[in-house]
Amino acid sequence: MDTFRLKNLLQIVDAIYSMIGNMLELPKDEDTPQKRVEKIFANMDLNFDGKLTREEFKQGSKNDPWIVQALTMDMNNGEEVISQKA
């Protein structure tokens, strides 16, 4: 897959939220998968075309450690990331 569309990323984030359940207290602007995906796109979709290229995702991930931890299932540091954002 060369690009992520909002719908695709929403499915991924929804699955992650289902797995982590109540393990983390999320900020109000990230407390649902929809809000989190909208925030990801707002920060990463540099050309505002509604898609994330692999390059946009790689660059955006450098500024969003949560997404990297969640996708690798390294949630041990999740509380630290969340508390830094709050």
Sequence and secondary structure as in RCSB ss.txt:
>XXXX:A:sequence
MDTFRLKNLLQIVDAIYSMIGNMLELPKDEDTPQKRVEKIFANMDLNFDGKLTREEFKQGSKNDPWIVQALTMDM
NNGEEVISQKA
>XXXX:A:secstr
  EEEHHHHHHHHHHHHHHHTTSS   GGGSSHHHHHHHHHHHH TT SSEEEHHHHHHHHHT HHHHHHHHT G
GGHHHHHHHH 
